[in-house]
Amino acid sequence: MPTPQQPSLIVRQKSPQNIEFPFASLSDWLIPTELFFVRNHFSSPDLDARDWRLRVGGAVERPIELDLDSIKAMRSTTFTAVVECAGNGRVYYEPPKEGLQWQNGAVGNAAWTGVLRKQIAHQLPKCEGRNGLMGVSLIRPLVLKEER
């Protein structure tokens, strides 16, 4: 949560949680984690890090499963990148558009740290014919409107 010196976040939706950074208060080129915008299409899952597992399967010789401690033990990489919601600035559209009425704060620049996907792939047994990786994570079906 923001400290008294920090600006208040703008709640665009309570459930699922969608929160905007007050862009006018931008004072540095990196947005602190506690002020970074939050964009959700669904409720956040209630996860226990001790039970969480990353399962890698599909076109592999043998699927693998890694717990969070195994992943944290791998070498991490940090890089700086901008993340922006496609609806950022929607409140200014003419004619008005459907959806959350984001102003300018559904964007942020941050230093991200984690394990590269290729490090996870190196845990997999070699698979004949494998020439690349494809990442997909769909835990719920997403039904789009017909006109999309």
QUIWO-V490866 format. One record per residue. N is the residue number from 1. SS is DSSP state (H for helix, E for strand, C for the rest). OMEGA is omega in degrees with one decimal (999 if undefined). Layout:
# QUIWO-V490866
[[N;SS;OMEGA] [N;SS;OMEGA]]
This chain:
# QUIWO-V490866
[[1;C;179.0] [2;C;174.4] [3;C;179.9] [4;C;179.5] [5;C;-176.9] [6;C;179.5] [7;C;176.5] [8;C;176.1] [9;C;-178.9] [10;E;179.0] [11;E;178.2] [12;E;178.7] [13;E;-179.2] [14;C;-178.0] [15;C;-5.6] [16;C;-173.4] [17;C;175.4] [18;E;-171.2] [19;E;-176.7] [20;E;172.7] [21;C;177.4] [22;C;-170.0] [23;H;-178.8] [24;H;-179.1] [25;H;-179.1] [26;C;-178.1] [27;C;-179.5] [28;C;-178.3] [29;C;174.6] [30;C;177.7] [31;C;177.0] [32;C;-178.2] [33;H;-175.9] [34;H;178.3] [35;H;-177.2] [36;C;-178.8] [37;C;179.3] [38;E;178.0] [39;C;179.2] [40;C;171.6] [41;C;-178.6] [42;C;175.6] [43;C;177.0] [44;C;179.3] [45;C;176.1] [46;C;-174.2] [47;C;172.8] [48;C;-175.9] [49;C;-179.8] [50;C;-177.8] [51;C;-174.3] [52;C;177.3] [53;E;170.9] [54;E;178.6] [55;E;178.2] [56;E;-177.1] [57;C;-178.9] [58;C;-176.5] [59;C;178.2] [60;C;179.7] [61;C;-179.0] [62;C;178.5] [63;C;175.8] [64;E;177.5] [65;E;-178.6] [66;E;174.6] [67;E;-175.3] [68;H;179.0] [69;H;177.9] [70;H;-179.7] [71;H;179.0] [72;H;179.5] [73;C;178.9] [74;C;178.2] [75;C;179.5] [76;C;179.3] [77;E;176.5] [78;E;175.9] [79;E;180.0] [80;E;-179.2] [81;E;175.6] [82;E;172.6] [83;E;-179.6] [84;E;173.6] [85;C;179.5] [86;C;179.9] [87;C;179.9] [88;C;-179.2] [89;C;-176.5] [90;H;-178.9] [91;H;-176.4] [92;H;-176.9] [93;C;172.7] [94;C;-2.9] [95;C;-179.6] [96;C;-179.4] [97;C;177.3] [98;C;176.4] [99;C;179.0] [100;C;-175.0] [101;C;177.6] [102;C;170.2] [103;C;-178.2] [104;C;-171.0] [105;C;175.3] [106;C;179.1] [107;E;178.1] [108;E;176.3] [109;E;-176.6] [110;E;172.0] [111;E;-176.8] [112;E;-179.9] [113;E;177.7] [114;E;-179.4] [115;C;177.6] [116;C;-179.2] [117;H;-179.3] [118;H;176.6] [119;H;175.4] [120;H;-178.9] [121;H;179.7] [122;C;176.2] [123;C;-177.1] [124;C;171.4] [125;C;179.2] [126;C;179.3] [127;C;178.6] [128;C;177.2] [129;C;179.6] [130;C;-179.5] [131;C;178.9] [132;C;-179.9] [133;C;173.7] [134;C;179.8] [135;C;177.4] [136;C;175.6] [137;C;177.7] [138;C;179.9] [139;C;178.1] [140;C;175.8] [141;C;177.9] [142;C;-178.9] [143;C;179.2] [144;C;176.8] [145;C;-177.6] [146;C;-175.1] [147;C;178.6] [148;C;999]]
